[in-house]
């Protein structure tokens, strides 16, 4: 018996819908309101998130650990898909580095193990301190690392018993929705509540403002542009904010120049320099300056001449009427070959980093440019190196690197720069932990609000139980 096309189409549509609802197929197109954690209205996301958080905070530690383990597995399993979709939607960075970032976030983001209980006992009794959730948390994510930041924020927030609502960067809203729906399914399939993690389908400043000002939202995690961070502070609530950075790197006369060159190339070129911790400008002492420039070339970086640097600067960071450099977003996160073409040079697409001699007032030194080009400034001595590094860092207090074997200089550099992260004799990647170095990893470096490299304990309240005169079992 023949089946007419319209009937066949209806059957296929019904089967696909059922498979998607059961999680056997990812959903395509625009998600409906509340579908797998993606909401049209901020108010609806808040209402759902409140219900989820009340359920989640009563869950056992075993359930939380199982959910986080499932989220890690989901992240690993979709690393290549997330990286490809990120690159296609945002146009920022390099595919192979994005895959590394996804795996790193999945493996190195701390979970419930960060929430240790403390206790004291003595003649006056027993005191116990534990970490408790805030409740519903609003989080802003950037376009530079949309899925690693979303995952990292999700895990460190829910590990402490909170729920989270994301207002993602509009330039990455599609890949973010795709990832969040997968994370939502992983949470549900492993005993967690629906809508523990939610997001606004079409994120705007207005939806962010609604989240920030709603009384049910107890805390704001702002990892985004200055406009959204400013709006978060205007809410009057507790804010954990990641701020801008223009990290300098200093190379002194005692440094291993080839080691320093390799480390700087690794950090400054990774994902085309869009990491906020990446080396943005270098200050090198005069006695080793020429040899260091040779070391950069010897280790694969491509040197530009003065006319080529000027041609690149005119396009990548043109000056406005006030003489201020304005970063051209068309060059942000692009491959070194794209920048080289703007300078009139042809290099292979595999080229990781361009570099060139620069004066301190060069726009590439002064601006957080997020491009795989490193300006290298010649300095007389360590005092000038520190003074110029402080000025170039602009008081952001974010990250700085130093290559030296002089402990006195390293100590003075670290003290005077006073940044949240200081890396000694390594690439900037070492400062975040994970695959790059030791220590706990996070994509939120909260330099403006002082939390530093954020972990679950930064998204938890400390509660104390004091038993007066009792429960000390050993006299």
MOSUL-V794758 format. One record per pair of residues at least 4 apart in sequence whose ideal C-beta (glycine too) atoms are under 8 Angstrom apart, sorted by the first residue. I is the first residue (numbers start at 1). GAP is how many residues later the second one is. Records with the same first field share a line. If there is no record, write none. Layout:
I = GAP ; GAP
This chain:
3 = 4 ; 5 ; 8
4 = 4
5 = 4
6 = 4
7 = 4
8 = 4
9 = 4
10 = 4
11 = 4
12 = 4
13 = 4
14 = 4
15 = 4
16 = 4 ; 9
17 = 4
18 = 4
19 = 5 ; 6
20 = 4 ; 5 ; 6 ; 7
23 = 162 ; 166
26 = 152 ; 155 ; 156
27 = 4 ; 8 ; 9 ; 154
30 = 171
31 = 4 ; 5 ; 7 ; 146 ; 150 ; 170
32 = 8
33 = 5 ; 6 ; 7 ; 8 ; 11 ; 168
34 = 4 ; 5 ; 6 ; 10 ; 14 ; 161
35 = 146
36 = 144 ; 145 ; 148 ; 149
37 = 143 ; 144 ; 146 ; 147 ; 157 ; 158 ; 160 ; 161 ; 162
38 = 139 ; 142 ; 143 ; 160 ; 161 ; 163
39 = 5 ; 6 ; 9 ; 159 ; 160 ; 161 ; 162
40 = 4 ; 160 ; 161 ; 162
41 = 4 ; 159
42 = 4 ; 123 ; 125 ; 158 ; 165 ; 168 ; 169 ; 172
43 = 4 ; 167 ; 171
44 = 4
45 = 4 ; 120 ; 150 ; 153 ; 154 ; 155 ; 166
46 = 4 ; 90 ; 119 ; 165 ; 168 ; 170 ; 171
47 = 4
48 = 4 ; 146 ; 147 ; 150
49 = 4 ; 87 ; 114 ; 115 ; 116 ; 146 ; 147 ; 149 ; 167
50 = 4 ; 85 ; 86 ; 113 ; 166
51 = 4 ; 142 ; 144
52 = 4 ; 111 ; 141 ; 142 ; 143 ; 144 ; 146
53 = 4 ; 80 ; 82 ; 83 ; 108 ; 109 ; 110 ; 143
54 = 4
55 = 4 ; 138
56 = 8 ; 102 ; 105 ; 106 ; 107 ; 136 ; 137 ; 140
57 = 76 ; 104
59 = 4 ; 5 ; 132 ; 133
60 = 4
61 = 4 ; 51
62 = 4
63 = 4 ; 127 ; 128 ; 129
64 = 4 ; 47 ; 48 ; 94 ; 95 ; 97
65 = 4 ; 46 ; 47
66 = 4 ; 124 ; 125
67 = 4 ; 91 ; 119 ; 120 ; 123 ; 124 ; 125
68 = 4 ; 43 ; 44 ; 87 ; 90 ; 91
69 = 4 ; 121
70 = 4 ; 116 ; 117 ; 119 ; 120
71 = 4 ; 35 ; 80 ; 83 ; 84 ; 112 ; 115 ; 116
72 = 4 ; 34 ; 35 ; 37 ; 83
73 = 4 ; 113
74 = 4 ; 108 ; 109 ; 112
75 = 4 ; 7 ; 27 ; 28 ; 30 ; 31 ; 72 ; 76
76 = 26 ; 27 ; 30 ; 31
78 = 4 ; 24 ; 101 ; 104
79 = 4 ; 20 ; 23 ; 24 ; 27
80 = 4 ; 19
81 = 4
82 = 4 ; 16 ; 20 ; 65 ; 93 ; 97
83 = 4 ; 12 ; 15 ; 16 ; 18 ; 19
84 = 4 ; 11
85 = 4 ; 89 ; 90 ; 93
86 = 4 ; 6 ; 7 ; 12 ; 60 ; 61 ; 86 ; 89
87 = 4 ; 5 ; 6 ; 7 ; 8 ; 11
89 = 82 ; 83 ; 85 ; 86
90 = 53 ; 54 ; 56 ; 81 ; 82 ; 85 ; 243
91 = 242 ; 243
92 = 51 ; 52 ; 179 ; 180 ; 182 ; 240 ; 241 ; 242
93 = 4 ; 5 ; 51 ; 178 ; 179 ; 181 ; 240
94 = 4 ; 177 ; 178 ; 241
95 = 4
96 = 4
97 = 4 ; 173 ; 174 ; 175
98 = 4 ; 173
99 = 4
100 = 4 ; 335
101 = 4 ; 44 ; 47 ; 170
102 = 4 ; 45 ; 46 ; 49
103 = 4 ; 332
104 = 4 ; 44 ; 330 ; 331 ; 332 ; 337
105 = 4 ; 42 ; 43 ; 46 ; 47 ; 329 ; 336 ; 338
106 = 45
107 = 327 ; 328
108 = 325 ; 326 ; 327 ; 332 ; 333
109 = 42 ; 43 ; 46 ; 47 ; 332 ; 333
110 = 4 ; 45 ; 46 ; 49 ; 330 ; 331 ; 332 ; 345 ; 346
111 = 44 ; 45 ; 48 ; 345
112 = 47 ; 344
114 = 42 ; 45 ; 326 ; 341 ; 342 ; 343
115 = 15 ; 16 ; 44 ; 45 ; 341 ; 342 ; 345
117 = 11 ; 12 ; 13 ; 14
118 = 10 ; 11
119 = 7 ; 8 ; 9 ; 10
120 = 6 ; 7
121 = 4 ; 5 ; 6 ; 350 ; 351 ; 353
122 = 350
123 = 349
124 = 344 ; 345
125 = 341 ; 342 ; 343 ; 344 ; 345 ; 346 ; 347
126 = 340 ; 341 ; 344 ; 345 ; 346
127 = 337 ; 338 ; 339 ; 340
128 = 336 ; 337
129 = 333 ; 334 ; 335 ; 336
130 = 332 ; 333 ; 335
131 = 29 ; 325 ; 326 ; 329 ; 330 ; 331 ; 332
132 = 28 ; 29 ; 328 ; 329 ; 330 ; 331
133 = 27 ; 28 ; 29 ; 326 ; 327 ; 328
134 = 26 ; 28 ; 84 ; 85 ; 104 ; 325 ; 326 ; 327
135 = 27 ; 28 ; 81 ; 83 ; 84
136 = 26 ; 27 ; 28 ; 29 ; 80 ; 81 ; 82
137 = 20 ; 25 ; 26 ; 27 ; 28 ; 80 ; 81 ; 82 ; 83 ; 84 ; 322
138 = 26 ; 27 ; 29 ; 70 ; 73 ; 74 ; 79 ; 81 ; 82 ; 83
139 = 14 ; 18 ; 25 ; 26 ; 27 ; 28 ; 81 ; 82 ; 83 ; 84
140 = 26 ; 27 ; 28 ; 29 ; 68 ; 80 ; 81 ; 82 ; 83 ; 84 ; 88 ; 89 ; 92
141 = 5 ; 8 ; 9 ; 12 ; 25 ; 26 ; 27 ; 28 ; 31 ; 35 ; 82 ; 83
142 = 4 ; 7 ; 27 ; 30 ; 81 ; 82 ; 83
143 = 26 ; 28 ; 29
144 = 130 ; 131 ; 132 ; 189 ; 226
145 = 4 ; 126 ; 129 ; 130 ; 298
146 = 4 ; 22 ; 23 ; 26 ; 29 ; 30 ; 33
147 = 4 ; 28 ; 29 ; 32
148 = 4 ; 295
149 = 4 ; 74 ; 294 ; 295
150 = 4 ; 16 ; 18 ; 26 ; 29 ; 30
151 = 4 ; 28 ; 32
152 = 4 ; 289 ; 290 ; 291 ; 292
153 = 4 ; 11 ; 13 ; 68 ; 70 ; 290 ; 291
154 = 4 ; 10 ; 29 ; 43
155 = 4 ; 301
156 = 4 ; 286 ; 288 ; 298 ; 299 ; 300 ; 302 ; 303
157 = 5 ; 6 ; 7 ; 64 ; 299 ; 302
158 = 4 ; 5 ; 6 ; 34 ; 38 ; 39
159 = 297 ; 300
160 = 296 ; 297 ; 299 ; 300
161 = 299
162 = 57 ; 297 ; 298
163 = 32 ; 33 ; 34 ; 35
164 = 32 ; 33 ; 34 ; 57
165 = 33 ; 34 ; 35 ; 46 ; 52
166 = 10 ; 14 ; 31 ; 32 ; 33 ; 34 ; 37
167 = 32 ; 33 ; 36 ; 40 ; 41 ; 44 ; 61
168 = 4 ; 5 ; 8 ; 31 ; 32 ; 35
169 = 4 ; 7 ; 34 ; 55 ; 56
170 = 32 ; 33 ; 34
172 = 4
173 = 4 ; 28 ; 29 ; 30
174 = 4
175 = 4
176 = 4 ; 23
177 = 4 ; 22 ; 24
178 = 4
179 = 4
180 = 4 ; 17 ; 18 ; 19
181 = 4
182 = 4
183 = 4 ; 14
184 = 4 ; 10 ; 11 ; 12 ; 13
185 = 4
186 = 4
187 = 5 ; 6 ; 7 ; 9 ; 10
188 = 4 ; 5 ; 6
192 = 4
199 = 4
200 = 4 ; 7 ; 11
202 = 5
203 = 4 ; 5
204 = 4
205 = 4 ; 22 ; 23 ; 26
206 = 4
207 = 4
208 = 4 ; 20 ; 23 ; 24
209 = 4 ; 22
210 = 4
211 = 6 ; 9
212 = 5 ; 8 ; 19 ; 20 ; 22 ; 23 ; 25
213 = 4 ; 22
217 = 20
218 = 19 ; 20
219 = 18 ; 19 ; 20 ; 21 ; 240
220 = 12 ; 15 ; 17 ; 18 ; 19 ; 20
221 = 18 ; 19 ; 223 ; 233 ; 238
222 = 6 ; 7 ; 10 ; 17 ; 18 ; 19 ; 20
223 = 18 ; 19 ; 220 ; 221
224 = 4 ; 5 ; 18
225 = 4
226 = 4 ; 18
227 = 4
228 = 4
229 = 4 ; 10 ; 12 ; 13 ; 14 ; 219
230 = 4
231 = 4
232 = 5 ; 7 ; 9
233 = 6 ; 8
235 = 4
239 = 210
240 = 204 ; 206 ; 209 ; 211 ; 214 ; 218 ; 219
241 = 205 ; 207 ; 208
242 = 34 ; 202 ; 203 ; 204 ; 205 ; 206
243 = 153 ; 154 ; 155 ; 203 ; 204 ; 205
244 = 32 ; 124 ; 150 ; 152 ; 154
245 = 31 ; 32 ; 35 ; 123 ; 148 ; 151 ; 153 ; 154 ; 200 ; 202
246 = 34 ; 35 ; 120 ; 121 ; 122 ; 146 ; 147 ; 148 ; 150 ; 152
247 = 29 ; 30 ; 31 ; 32 ; 33 ; 146 ; 151 ; 152 ; 153 ; 154 ; 172 ; 181
248 = 31 ; 32 ; 33 ; 34 ; 35 ; 140 ; 141 ; 144 ; 145 ; 152 ; 153 ; 169
249 = 15 ; 30 ; 32 ; 33 ; 34 ; 151 ; 152 ; 153 ; 154 ; 179
250 = 32 ; 33 ; 34 ; 132 ; 135 ; 136 ; 139 ; 150 ; 151 ; 152 ; 153 ; 154 ; 163
251 = 4 ; 6 ; 9 ; 13 ; 31 ; 32 ; 33 ; 34 ; 37 ; 41 ; 151 ; 152 ; 153
252 = 33 ; 36 ; 130 ; 133 ; 150 ; 151 ; 152 ; 154 ; 157
253 = 32 ; 34 ; 35
254 = 150 ; 151 ; 152 ; 155
255 = 4 ; 5 ; 33 ; 37 ; 148 ; 149 ; 150 ; 170
256 = 4 ; 147 ; 149 ; 169
257 = 4 ; 31 ; 34 ; 35 ; 38
258 = 4 ; 37 ; 40 ; 41
259 = 4 ; 144 ; 166
260 = 4 ; 32 ; 35 ; 143 ; 165
261 = 4 ; 31 ; 34 ; 35 ; 37 ; 38 ; 40
262 = 4 ; 37
263 = 4 ; 138 ; 140 ; 162 ; 163 ; 164
264 = 4 ; 15 ; 18 ; 32 ; 110 ; 137 ; 139 ; 163
265 = 4 ; 31 ; 34 ; 35 ; 36 ; 87 ; 88
266 = 4 ; 161 ; 163
267 = 8 ; 10 ; 11 ; 12 ; 134 ; 160 ; 161 ; 162
268 = 5 ; 10 ; 11 ; 12 ; 85 ; 104 ; 106 ; 160
269 = 4 ; 32 ; 67 ; 83 ; 84 ; 103
270 = 5 ; 8 ; 157 ; 158 ; 159
271 = 4 ; 62
272 = 61 ; 62 ; 63 ; 64 ; 98 ; 99 ; 100
273 = 5 ; 6 ; 7 ; 60 ; 96 ; 97 ; 98 ; 99 ; 100
274 = 4 ; 58 ; 59 ; 96
275 = 153 ; 154
276 = 92 ; 122 ; 123 ; 169
277 = 121 ; 122 ; 144 ; 151 ; 152 ; 154 ; 155 ; 168
278 = 92 ; 150
279 = 95 ; 122 ; 148 ; 149
280 = 84 ; 85 ; 88 ; 89 ; 94 ; 112
281 = 77 ; 83 ; 84 ; 93 ; 94 ; 95 ; 96 ; 111
282 = 73 ; 92 ; 93 ; 94 ; 95
283 = 93 ; 94 ; 96 ; 101 ; 102 ; 105 ; 106 ; 109
284 = 4 ; 5 ; 8 ; 9 ; 92 ; 93 ; 94 ; 95
285 = 4 ; 94 ; 95 ; 96 ; 97 ; 100
286 = 92 ; 93 ; 94 ; 95
288 = 4
289 = 4 ; 87 ; 89
290 = 4
291 = 4
292 = 4 ; 84
293 = 4 ; 10 ; 62 ; 64 ; 83
294 = 4
295 = 4
296 = 5 ; 7 ; 57 ; 59 ; 78 ; 80
297 = 4 ; 5 ; 6
300 = 51 ; 52 ; 53
301 = 51 ; 52 ; 53 ; 54 ; 73
302 = 34 ; 38 ; 43 ; 45 ; 49 ; 51 ; 52 ; 53
303 = 51 ; 52 ; 53
304 = 4 ; 5 ; 8 ; 36 ; 39 ; 41 ; 50 ; 51 ; 52 ; 69
305 = 4 ; 51
306 = 4 ; 50 ; 51
307 = 4
308 = 4 ; 35 ; 36 ; 37 ; 48
309 = 4 ; 34 ; 47 ; 48 ; 49 ; 53 ; 55 ; 66
310 = 4
311 = 4 ; 31 ; 32 ; 33
312 = 4 ; 27 ; 30 ; 31 ; 42 ; 61
313 = 4 ; 5 ; 49 ; 50 ; 51
314 = 4
315 = 13 ; 16 ; 27
316 = 11 ; 12 ; 15 ; 23 ; 26 ; 53 ; 55 ; 57
317 = 8 ; 9 ; 10 ; 11 ; 46 ; 47 ; 50 ; 52
318 = 7 ; 8 ; 10
319 = 4 ; 5 ; 6 ; 7 ; 44
320 = 4 ; 6
325 = 38 ; 41 ; 42
327 = 4 ; 5 ; 40 ; 41 ; 42 ; 43
328 = 4
330 = 4
331 = 7 ; 8 ; 11 ; 40
332 = 37 ; 38 ; 39
333 = 37 ; 38
334 = 4 ; 5 ; 37 ; 38
335 = 4 ; 14 ; 16 ; 37
336 = 4 ; 11 ; 15 ; 16 ; 17 ; 18 ; 36 ; 37
337 = 4 ; 9 ; 10 ; 11 ; 12 ; 14
338 = 4
339 = 4 ; 15 ; 32 ; 33 ; 34
340 = 5 ; 6 ; 7 ; 11 ; 14
341 = 4 ; 5
343 = 11
347 = 4 ; 7
352 = 20
353 = 19 ; 20 ; 21
354 = 18 ; 19 ; 20
355 = 18 ; 19 ; 20 ; 21
356 = 17 ; 18 ; 19 ; 20
357 = 18 ; 19 ; 20 ; 21
358 = 4 ; 6 ; 7 ; 17 ; 18 ; 19
359 = 6 ; 18
360 = 5 ; 17 ; 28 ; 31 ; 32
361 = 4 ; 5
362 = 4 ; 13 ; 15
363 = 4 ; 6
364 = 5 ; 9 ; 11
365 = 10 ; 12 ; 27
366 = 26
369 = 4
377 = 11
379 = 5 ; 6 ; 9
380 = 4
381 = 4
382 = 4 ; 24 ; 27 ; 30 ; 31
383 = 4
384 = 4
385 = 4 ; 28
386 = 4 ; 26 ; 27 ; 30 ; 31
387 = 4
388 = 4
389 = 4 ; 11 ; 24 ; 28
390 = 5 ; 26 ; 27
393 = 4 ; 5 ; 7 ; 24 ; 26
396 = 23 ; 51
397 = 21 ; 22 ; 23 ; 50 ; 51
398 = 21 ; 22 ; 23 ; 47 ; 49
399 = 20 ; 21 ; 22 ; 23 ; 24 ; 29 ; 32 ; 46
400 = 13 ; 14 ; 17 ; 19 ; 21 ; 22 ; 23
401 = 21 ; 22 ; 23 ; 25 ; 26 ; 27 ; 30
402 = 7 ; 8 ; 11 ; 12 ; 20 ; 21 ; 22 ; 23
403 = 21 ; 22
404 = 5 ; 6 ; 9 ; 20 ; 21
405 = 20
406 = 4
407 = 4
408 = 4
409 = 4
410 = 4 ; 14
411 = 4
412 = 4
413 = 4 ; 9
414 = 8 ; 10
417 = 5
419 = 28
420 = 25 ; 26 ; 27 ; 32 ; 33
421 = 10 ; 11 ; 24 ; 31 ; 32
422 = 9
423 = 4 ; 5 ; 7 ; 8 ; 14
426 = 4 ; 11
427 = 9
428 = 8
429 = 6 ; 7 ; 8
430 = 6 ; 7 ; 8
431 = 5 ; 6
432 = 4 ; 5 ; 9 ; 10 ; 11 ; 13 ; 21
433 = 4 ; 5 ; 6 ; 7 ; 8 ; 9 ; 20
434 = 7
439 = 14
440 = 13 ; 15
441 = 12
442 = 11 ; 12 ; 13
444 = 7 ; 9 ; 10
445 = 7 ; 8 ; 9
446 = 4 ; 5 ; 6 ; 8 ; 12
447 = 5
451 = 7
454 = 4 ; 5
456 = 4
467 = 4
